[in-house]
Amino acid sequence: MRCSPVVRPGNDASMNVCNRLGLYHLGRTTKGYGVEAETFRIAKP
């Protein structure tokens, strides 16, 4: 199973939550969502 949160650019509060949770920032994409979004993934322990 994979968890890949997406956050709208400029949503600093959500970006901070992802960073505090230790998620790995993959970058921006428009793939699969139809809008520009920042993507994250849970880092392997």
C-alpha positions in Angstrom: 0.0 0.0 0.0 1.2 3.5 -0.8 0.1 6.9 0.6 0.9 9.8 -1.6 -0.6 13.1 -0.3 -1.1 16.0 -2.7 -1.2 19.7 -1.7 -2.1 22.7 -3.7 0.9 25.0 -4.2 0.7 27.9 -1.7 -1.1 25.9 1.0 1.7 26.4 3.5 -0.2 24.9 6.4 -0.6 21.6 4.6 2.9 21.6 3.3 4.2 22.1 6.9 2.0 19.2 8.1 3.5 16.9 5.5 7.0 18.0 6.4 6.4 17.5 10.1 5.1 14.0 9.4 8.4 13.2 7.7 7.0 12.8 4.2 9.4 13.0 1.3 8.6 15.8 -1.2 8.5 14.5 -4.7 7.8 17.9 -6.4 5.0 19.4 -8.5 2.8 17.6 -10.9 -0.4 18.0 -12.9 -0.5 14.3 -13.7 -3.7 12.5 -12.6 -5.2 15.5 -10.8 -6.0 18.0 -13.5 -4.5 20.8 -11.4 -1.0 21.7 -10.3 -0.2 20.0 -7.0 2.8 19.3 -4.7 3.2 15.6 -4.2 4.6 13.7 -1.2 5.3 10.1 -0.3 5.9 8.4 3.0 9.6 7.8 3.4 10.7 4.2 4.1 11.8 3.7 7.7 
